[in-house]
Amino acid sequence: MRTIRRHLAWILVLPVIALLWVPFYNRMEPSVAGFPFFYVWIAAWIVITALLTAAVHRWWKP
């Protein structure tokens, strides 16, 4: 049971790593619907983080 919790906690580290890796998404091209990639990347990770948090909350058994 503890190993499952440990793995679930690591899932929550993914958004932090993705957003701290700035050289990957610090660019204007490609643009998506007229928005620079930077803004699309940040907005996508807001949604992904919410979904990951909800999933971890659902599977975390006290």
PyMOL Python script that loads the backbone (N, CA, C, O; Angstrom):
from pymol import cmd

cmd.read_pdbstr("""\
ATOM      1  N   MET A   1       0.825  -1.198   0.000  1.00  0.00           N
ATOM      2  CA  MET A   1       0.000   0.000   0.000  1.00  0.00           C
ATOM      3  C   MET A   1       0.864   1.254   0.000  1.00  0.00           C
ATOM      4  O   MET A   1       0.540   2.230  -0.678  1.00  0.00           O
ATOM      5  N   ARG A   2       1.954   1.237   0.750  1.00  0.00           N
ATOM      6  CA  ARG A   2       2.819   2.410   0.806  1.00  0.00           C
ATOM      7  C   ARG A   2       3.510   2.680  -0.528  1.00  0.00           C
ATOM      8  O   ARG A   2       3.756   3.834  -0.878  1.00  0.00           O
ATOM      9  N   THR A   3       3.823   1.621  -1.273  1.00  0.00           N
ATOM     10  CA  THR A   3       4.480   1.828  -2.565  1.00  0.00           C
ATOM     11  C   THR A   3       3.525   2.499  -3.549  1.00  0.00           C
ATOM     12  O   THR A   3       3.951   3.309  -4.372  1.00  0.00           O
ATOM     13  N   ILE A   4       2.250   2.167  -3.469  1.00  0.00           N
ATOM     14  CA  ILE A   4       1.267   2.818  -4.338  1.00  0.00           C
ATOM     15  C   ILE A   4       1.201   4.303  -4.015  1.00  0.00           C
ATOM     16  O   ILE A   4       1.163   5.129  -4.927  1.00  0.00           O
ATOM     17  N   ARG A   5       1.189   4.656  -2.743  1.00  0.00           N
ATOM     18  CA  ARG A   5       1.167   6.072  -2.357  1.00  0.00           C
ATOM     19  C   ARG A   5       2.425   6.796  -2.820  1.00  0.00           C
ATOM     20  O   ARG A   5       2.364   7.951  -3.241  1.00  0.00           O
ATOM     21  N   ARG A   6       3.556   6.120  -2.740  1.00  0.00           N
ATOM     22  CA  ARG A   6       4.804   6.737  -3.168  1.00  0.00           C
ATOM     23  C   ARG A   6       4.766   7.031  -4.669  1.00  0.00           C
ATOM     24  O   ARG A   6       5.213   8.091  -5.106  1.00  0.00           O
ATOM     25  N   HIS A   7       4.239   6.104  -5.449  1.00  0.00           N
ATOM     26  CA  HIS A   7       4.138   6.307  -6.892  1.00  0.00           C
ATOM     27  C   HIS A   7       3.118   7.395  -7.227  1.00  0.00           C
ATOM     28  O   HIS A   7       3.327   8.175  -8.156  1.00  0.00           O
ATOM     29  N   LEU A   8       2.041   7.449  -6.491  1.00  0.00           N
ATOM     30  CA  LEU A   8       1.054   8.501  -6.724  1.00  0.00           C
ATOM     31  C   LEU A   8       1.635   9.874  -6.421  1.00  0.00           C
ATOM     32  O   LEU A   8       1.334  10.846  -7.115  1.00  0.00           O
ATOM     33  N   ALA A   9       2.456   9.957  -5.401  1.00  0.00           N
ATOM     34  CA  ALA A   9       3.085  11.236  -5.083  1.00  0.00           C
ATOM     35  C   ALA A   9       4.031  11.676  -6.199  1.00  0.00           C
ATOM     36  O   ALA A   9       4.137  12.871  -6.476  1.00  0.00           O
ATOM     37  N   TRP A  10       4.715  10.738  -6.839  1.00  0.00           N
ATOM     38  CA  TRP A  10       5.620  11.078  -7.941  1.00  0.00           C
ATOM     39  C   TRP A  10       4.858  11.584  -9.165  1.00  0.00           C
ATOM     40  O   TRP A  10       5.394  12.361  -9.955  1.00  0.00           O
ATOM     41  N   ILE A  11       3.624  11.151  -9.318  1.00  0.00           N
ATOM     42  CA  ILE A  11       2.812  11.652 -10.423  1.00  0.00           C
ATOM     43  C   ILE A  11       2.618  13.155 -10.304  1.00  0.00           C
ATOM     44  O   ILE A  11       2.556  13.857 -11.313  1.00  0.00           O
ATOM     45  N   LEU A  12       2.523  13.649  -9.084  1.00  0.00           N
ATOM     46  CA  LEU A  12       2.320  15.077  -8.873  1.00  0.00           C
ATOM     47  C   LEU A  12       3.576  15.900  -9.129  1.00  0.00           C
ATOM     48  O   LEU A  12       3.506  17.127  -9.194  1.00  0.00           O
ATOM     49  N   VAL A  13       4.709  15.249  -9.275  1.00  0.00           N
ATOM     50  CA  VAL A  13       5.956  15.952  -9.576  1.00  0.00           C
ATOM     51  C   VAL A  13       6.066  16.250 -11.077  1.00  0.00           C
ATOM     52  O   VAL A  13       6.795  17.159 -11.472  1.00  0.00           O
ATOM     53  N   LEU A  14       5.360  15.504 -11.900  1.00  0.00           N
ATOM     54  CA  LEU A  14       5.429  15.686 -13.351  1.00  0.00           C
ATOM     55  C   LEU A  14       5.135  17.123 -13.806  1.00  0.00           C
ATOM     56  O   LEU A  14       5.893  17.653 -14.619  1.00  0.00           O
ATOM     57  N   PRO A  15       4.073  17.774 -13.322  1.00  0.00           N
ATOM     58  CA  PRO A  15       3.834  19.157 -13.756  1.00  0.00           C
ATOM     59  C   PRO A  15       4.959  20.111 -13.349  1.00  0.00           C
ATOM     60  O   PRO A  15       5.281  21.041 -14.089  1.00  0.00           O
ATOM     61  N   VAL A  16       5.542  19.891 -12.207  1.00  0.00           N
ATOM     62  CA  VAL A  16       6.636  20.754 -11.760  1.00  0.00           C
ATOM     63  C   VAL A  16       7.822  20.634 -12.706  1.00  0.00           C
ATOM     64  O   VAL A  16       8.412  21.637 -13.109  1.00  0.00           O
ATOM     65  N   ILE A  17       8.161  19.415 -13.054  1.00  0.00           N
ATOM     66  CA  ILE A  17       9.280  19.193 -13.967  1.00  0.00           C
ATOM     67  C   ILE A  17       8.970  19.783 -15.340  1.00  0.00           C
ATOM     68  O   ILE A  17       9.818  20.437 -15.947  1.00  0.00           O
ATOM     69  N   ALA A  18       7.762  19.553 -15.822  1.00  0.00           N
ATOM     70  CA  ALA A  18       7.394  20.047 -17.156  1.00  0.00           C
ATOM     71  C   ALA A  18       7.422  21.571 -17.224  1.00  0.00           C
ATOM     72  O   ALA A  18       7.794  22.131 -18.255  1.00  0.00           O
ATOM     73  N   LEU A  19       7.044  22.239 -16.164  1.00  0.00           N
ATOM     74  CA  LEU A  19       7.007  23.700 -16.185  1.00  0.00           C
ATOM     75  C   LEU A  19       8.350  24.331 -15.835  1.00  0.00           C
ATOM     76  O   LEU A  19       8.583  25.493 -16.169  1.00  0.00           O
ATOM     77  N   LEU A  20       9.225  23.603 -15.182  1.00  0.00           N
ATOM     78  CA  LEU A  20      10.550  24.140 -14.892  1.00  0.00           C
ATOM     79  C   LEU A  20      11.533  23.929 -16.038  1.00  0.00           C
ATOM     80  O   LEU A  20      12.627  24.495 -16.027  1.00  0.00           O
ATOM     81  N   TRP A  21      11.162  23.134 -17.011  1.00  0.00           N
ATOM     82  CA  TRP A  21      12.014  22.871 -18.173  1.00  0.00           C
ATOM     83  C   TRP A  21      11.750  23.947 -19.231  1.00  0.00           C
ATOM     84  O   TRP A  21      11.257  23.656 -20.321  1.00  0.00           O
ATOM     85  N   VAL A  22      12.080  25.168 -18.895  1.00  0.00           N
ATOM     86  CA  VAL A  22      11.743  26.353 -19.697  1.00  0.00           C
ATOM     87  C   VAL A  22      12.336  26.342 -21.101  1.00  0.00           C
ATOM     88  O   VAL A  22      11.629  26.733 -22.029  1.00  0.00           O
ATOM     89  N   PRO A  23      13.581  25.923 -21.327  1.00  0.00           N
ATOM     90  CA  PRO A  23      14.099  25.978 -22.703  1.00  0.00           C
ATOM     91  C   PRO A  23      13.283  25.155 -23.699  1.00  0.00           C
ATOM     92  O   PRO A  23      13.350  25.414 -24.901  1.00  0.00           O
ATOM     93  N   PHE A  24      12.530  24.189 -23.236  1.00  0.00           N
ATOM     94  CA  PHE A  24      11.709  23.383 -24.139  1.00  0.00           C
ATOM     95  C   PHE A  24      10.560  24.192 -24.728  1.00  0.00           C
ATOM     96  O   PHE A  24      10.269  24.068 -25.917  1.00  0.00           O
ATOM     97  N   TYR A  25       9.907  25.012 -23.924  1.00  0.00           N
ATOM     98  CA  TYR A  25       8.706  25.691 -24.398  1.00  0.00           C
ATOM     99  C   TYR A  25       8.865  27.210 -24.532  1.00  0.00           C
ATOM    100  O   TYR A  25       7.881  27.901 -24.792  1.00  0.00           O
ATOM    101  N   ASN A  26      10.055  27.734 -24.365  1.00  0.00           N
ATOM    102  CA  ASN A  26      10.282  29.163 -24.478  1.00  0.00           C
ATOM    103  C   ASN A  26      10.533  29.539 -25.944  1.00  0.00           C
ATOM    104  O   ASN A  26      11.667  29.793 -26.350  1.00  0.00           O
ATOM    105  N   ARG A  27       9.460  29.568 -26.715  1.00  0.00           N
ATOM    106  CA  ARG A  27       9.554  29.912 -28.128  1.00  0.00           C
ATOM    107  C   ARG A  27       8.202  30.411 -28.621  1.00  0.00           C
ATOM    108  O   ARG A  27       7.166  30.173 -28.001  1.00  0.00           O
ATOM    109  N   MET A  28       8.238  31.096 -29.730  1.00  0.00           N
ATOM    110  CA  MET A  28       7.017  31.651 -30.301  1.00  0.00           C
ATOM    111  C   MET A  28       6.356  30.684 -31.287  1.00  0.00           C
ATOM    112  O   MET A  28       5.130  30.646 -31.398  1.00  0.00           O
ATOM    113  N   GLU A  29       7.160  29.916 -31.991  1.00  0.00           N
ATOM    114  CA  GLU A  29       6.640  28.991 -32.999  1.00  0.00           C
ATOM    115  C   GLU A  29       6.708  27.571 -32.466  1.00  0.00           C
ATOM    116  O   GLU A  29       7.659  27.287 -31.738  1.00  0.00           O
ATOM    117  N   PRO A  30       5.845  26.698 -32.739  1.00  0.00           N
ATOM    118  CA  PRO A  30       4.652  26.851 -33.563  1.00  0.00           C
ATOM    119  C   PRO A  30       3.552  27.562 -32.781  1.00  0.00           C
ATOM    120  O   PRO A  30       3.518  27.511 -31.551  1.00  0.00           O
ATOM    121  N   SER A  31       2.688  28.201 -33.479  1.00  0.00           N
ATOM    122  CA  SER A  31       1.555  28.840 -32.818  1.00  0.00           C
ATOM    123  C   SER A  31       0.326  27.945 -32.967  1.00  0.00           C
ATOM    124  O   SER A  31       0.157  27.255 -33.972  1.00  0.00           O
ATOM    125  N   VAL A  32      -0.503  27.973 -31.970  1.00  0.00           N
ATOM    126  CA  VAL A  32      -1.721  27.165 -31.961  1.00  0.00           C
ATOM    127  C   VAL A  32      -2.889  28.122 -31.839  1.00  0.00           C
ATOM    128  O   VAL A  32      -3.036  28.812 -30.830  1.00  0.00           O
ATOM    129  N   ALA A  33      -3.707  28.161 -32.855  1.00  0.00           N
ATOM    130  CA  ALA A  33      -4.876  29.055 -32.916  1.00  0.00           C
ATOM    131  C   ALA A  33      -4.459  30.516 -32.716  1.00  0.00           C
ATOM    132  O   ALA A  33      -5.199  31.306 -32.130  1.00  0.00           O
ATOM    133  N   GLY A  34      -3.290  30.859 -33.200  1.00  0.00           N
ATOM    134  CA  GLY A  34      -2.819  32.230 -33.101  1.00  0.00           C
ATOM    135  C   GLY A  34      -2.087  32.550 -31.810  1.00  0.00           C
ATOM    136  O   GLY A  34      -1.567  33.656 -31.661  1.00  0.00           O
ATOM    137  N   PHE A  35      -2.033  31.621 -30.882  1.00  0.00           N
ATOM    138  CA  PHE A  35      -1.336  31.832 -29.617  1.00  0.00           C
ATOM    139  C   PHE A  35       0.060  31.229 -29.703  1.00  0.00           C
ATOM    140  O   PHE A  35       0.229  30.165 -30.298  1.00  0.00           O
ATOM    141  N   PRO A  36       1.059  31.881 -29.124  1.00  0.00           N
ATOM    142  CA  PRO A  36       2.408  31.294 -29.110  1.00  0.00           C
ATOM    143  C   PRO A  36       2.432  29.993 -28.301  1.00  0.00           C
ATOM    144  O   PRO A  36       1.616  29.783 -27.403  1.00  0.00           O
ATOM    145  N   PHE A  37       3.372  29.146 -28.638  1.00  0.00           N
ATOM    146  CA  PHE A  37       3.495  27.843 -27.990  1.00  0.00           C
ATOM    147  C   PHE A  37       3.636  27.976 -26.482  1.00  0.00           C
ATOM    148  O   PHE A  37       3.139  27.133 -25.736  1.00  0.00           O
ATOM    149  N   PHE A  38       4.307  29.025 -26.027  1.00  0.00           N
ATOM    150  CA  PHE A  38       4.499  29.254 -24.596  1.00  0.00           C
ATOM    151  C   PHE A  38       3.171  29.264 -23.848  1.00  0.00           C
ATOM    152  O   PHE A  38       3.019  28.586 -22.833  1.00  0.00           O
ATOM    153  N   TYR A  39       2.205  30.039 -24.356  1.00  0.00           N
ATOM    154  CA  TYR A  39       0.916  30.154 -23.674  1.00  0.00           C
ATOM    155  C   TYR A  39       0.104  28.862 -23.769  1.00  0.00           C
ATOM    156  O   TYR A  39      -0.594  28.493 -22.824  1.00  0.00           O
ATOM    157  N   VAL A  40       0.195  28.194 -24.882  1.00  0.00           N
ATOM    158  CA  VAL A  40      -0.519  26.928 -25.039  1.00  0.00           C
ATOM    159  C   VAL A  40       0.043  25.881 -24.081  1.00  0.00           C
ATOM    160  O   VAL A  40      -0.710  25.122 -23.469  1.00  0.00           O
ATOM    161  N   TRP A  41       1.373  25.845 -23.954  1.00  0.00           N
ATOM    162  CA  TRP A  41       2.026  24.888 -23.048  1.00  0.00           C
ATOM    163  C   TRP A  41       1.579  25.120 -21.602  1.00  0.00           C
ATOM    164  O   TRP A  41       1.234  24.171 -20.898  1.00  0.00           O
ATOM    165  N   ILE A  42       1.585  26.359 -21.169  1.00  0.00           N
ATOM    166  CA  ILE A  42       1.181  26.690 -19.789  1.00  0.00           C
ATOM    167  C   ILE A  42      -0.291  26.341 -19.566  1.00  0.00           C
ATOM    168  O   ILE A  42      -0.635  25.735 -18.551  1.00  0.00           O
ATOM    169  N   ALA A  43      -1.155  26.716 -20.501  1.00  0.00           N
ATOM    170  CA  ALA A  43      -2.591  26.431 -20.357  1.00  0.00           C
ATOM    171  C   ALA A  43      -2.856  24.930 -20.348  1.00  0.00           C
ATOM    172  O   ALA A  43      -3.697  24.453 -19.586  1.00  0.00           O
ATOM    173  N   ALA A  44      -2.150  24.190 -21.182  1.00  0.00           N
ATOM    174  CA  ALA A  44      -2.334  22.736 -21.204  1.00  0.00           C
ATOM    175  C   ALA A  44      -1.932  22.119 -19.871  1.00  0.00           C
ATOM    176  O   ALA A  44      -2.609  21.217 -19.378  1.00  0.00           O
ATOM    177  N   TRP A  45      -0.852  22.588 -19.291  1.00  0.00           N
ATOM    178  CA  TRP A  45      -0.407  22.019 -18.023  1.00  0.00           C
ATOM    179  C   TRP A  45      -1.301  22.420 -16.855  1.00  0.00           C
ATOM    180  O   TRP A  45      -1.321  21.727 -15.838  1.00  0.00           O
ATOM    181  N   ILE A  46      -2.024  23.497 -16.973  1.00  0.00           N
ATOM    182  CA  ILE A  46      -3.015  23.825 -15.937  1.00  0.00           C
ATOM    183  C   ILE A  46      -4.096  22.752 -15.919  1.00  0.00           C
ATOM    184  O   ILE A  46      -4.482  22.267 -14.855  1.00  0.00           O
ATOM    185  N   VAL A  47      -4.579  22.386 -17.100  1.00  0.00           N
ATOM    186  CA  VAL A  47      -5.616  21.354 -17.201  1.00  0.00           C
ATOM    187  C   VAL A  47      -5.063  19.984 -16.795  1.00  0.00           C
ATOM    188  O   VAL A  47      -5.713  19.249 -16.052  1.00  0.00           O
ATOM    189  N   ILE A  48      -3.870  19.642 -17.277  1.00  0.00           N
ATOM    190  CA  ILE A  48      -3.263  18.351 -16.953  1.00  0.00           C
ATOM    191  C   ILE A  48      -3.019  18.223 -15.457  1.00  0.00           C
ATOM    192  O   ILE A  48      -3.252  17.161 -14.879  1.00  0.00           O
ATOM    193  N   THR A  49      -2.554  19.292 -14.828  1.00  0.00           N
ATOM    194  CA  THR A  49      -2.306  19.262 -13.384  1.00  0.00           C
ATOM    195  C   THR A  49      -3.598  19.052 -12.610  1.00  0.00           C
ATOM    196  O   THR A  49      -3.621  18.302 -11.634  1.00  0.00           O
ATOM    197  N   ALA A  50      -4.657  19.696 -13.029  1.00  0.00           N
ATOM    198  CA  ALA A  50      -5.948  19.497 -12.363  1.00  0.00           C
ATOM    199  C   ALA A  50      -6.413  18.056 -12.496  1.00  0.00           C
ATOM    200  O   ALA A  50      -6.914  17.474 -11.534  1.00  0.00           O
ATOM    201  N   LEU A  51      -6.251  17.478 -13.673  1.00  0.00           N
ATOM    202  CA  LEU A  51      -6.655  16.083 -13.876  1.00  0.00           C
ATOM    203  C   LEU A  51      -5.787  15.121 -13.069  1.00  0.00           C
ATOM    204  O   LEU A  51      -6.304  14.169 -12.483  1.00  0.00           O
ATOM    205  N   LEU A  52      -4.482  15.354 -13.030  1.00  0.00           N
ATOM    206  CA  LEU A  52      -3.598  14.497 -12.245  1.00  0.00           C
ATOM    207  C   LEU A  52      -3.902  14.595 -10.753  1.00  0.00           C
ATOM    208  O   LEU A  52      -3.886  13.588 -10.045  1.00  0.00           O
ATOM    209  N   THR A  53      -4.173  15.790 -10.283  1.00  0.00           N
ATOM    210  CA  THR A  53      -4.505  15.976  -8.869  1.00  0.00           C
ATOM    211  C   THR A  53      -5.806  15.258  -8.524  1.00  0.00           C
ATOM    212  O   THR A  53      -5.913  14.627  -7.472  1.00  0.00           O
ATOM    213  N   ALA A  54      -6.784  15.355  -9.403  1.00  0.00           N
ATOM    214  CA  ALA A  54      -8.057  14.664  -9.177  1.00  0.00           C
ATOM    215  C   ALA A  54      -7.860  13.151  -9.177  1.00  0.00           C
ATOM    216  O   ALA A  54      -8.464  12.449  -8.367  1.00  0.00           O
ATOM    217  N   ALA A  55      -7.023  12.646 -10.077  1.00  0.00           N
ATOM    218  CA  ALA A  55      -6.774  11.205 -10.132  1.00  0.00           C
ATOM    219  C   ALA A  55      -6.057  10.712  -8.882  1.00  0.00           C
ATOM    220  O   ALA A  55      -6.414   9.671  -8.330  1.00  0.00           O
ATOM    221  N   VAL A  56      -5.060  11.446  -8.438  1.00  0.00           N
ATOM    222  CA  VAL A  56      -4.337  11.044  -7.226  1.00  0.00           C
ATOM    223  C   VAL A  56      -5.259  11.117  -6.016  1.00  0.00           C
ATOM    224  O   VAL A  56      -5.224  10.241  -5.153  1.00  0.00           O
ATOM    225  N   HIS A  57      -6.072  12.143  -5.951  1.00  0.00           N
ATOM    226  CA  HIS A  57      -7.013  12.269  -4.840  1.00  0.00           C
ATOM    227  C   HIS A  57      -8.001  11.098  -4.826  1.00  0.00           C
ATOM    228  O   HIS A  57      -8.356  10.590  -3.763  1.00  0.00           O
ATOM    229  N   ARG A  58      -8.432  10.685  -5.992  1.00  0.00           N
ATOM    230  CA  ARG A  58      -9.399   9.585  -6.074  1.00  0.00           C
ATOM    231  C   ARG A  58      -8.772   8.258  -5.652  1.00  0.00           C
ATOM    232  O   ARG A  58      -9.422   7.456  -4.981  1.00  0.00           O
ATOM    233  N   TRP A  59      -7.520   8.017  -6.037  1.00  0.00           N
ATOM    234  CA  TRP A  59      -6.880   6.727  -5.770  1.00  0.00           C
ATOM    235  C   TRP A  59      -6.147   6.670  -4.438  1.00  0.00           C
ATOM    236  O   TRP A  59      -5.707   5.596  -4.027  1.00  0.00           O
ATOM    237  N   TRP A  60      -6.007   7.791  -3.764  1.00  0.00           N
ATOM    238  CA  TRP A  60      -5.296   7.822  -2.483  1.00  0.00           C
ATOM    239  C   TRP A  60      -6.218   7.274  -1.404  1.00  0.00           C
ATOM    240  O   TRP A  60      -7.205   7.914  -1.041  1.00  0.00           O
ATOM    241  N   LYS A  61      -5.900   6.100  -0.897  1.00  0.00           N
ATOM    242  CA  LYS A  61      -6.734   5.459   0.128  1.00  0.00           C
ATOM    243  C   LYS A  61      -6.074   5.653   1.499  1.00  0.00           C
ATOM    244  O   LYS A  61      -4.940   5.224   1.712  1.00  0.00           O
ATOM    245  N   PRO A  62      -6.783   6.294   2.416  1.00  0.00           N
ATOM    246  CA  PRO A  62      -6.199   6.486   3.766  1.00  0.00           C
ATOM    247  C   PRO A  62      -6.158   5.225   4.586  1.00  0.00           C
ATOM    248  O   PRO A  62      -5.697   5.246   5.728  1.00  0.00           O
TER     249      PRO A  62
END
""", "prot")
cmd.dss("prot")
cmd.show_as("cartoon", "prot")
cmd.util.cbc("prot")
cmd.orient("prot")
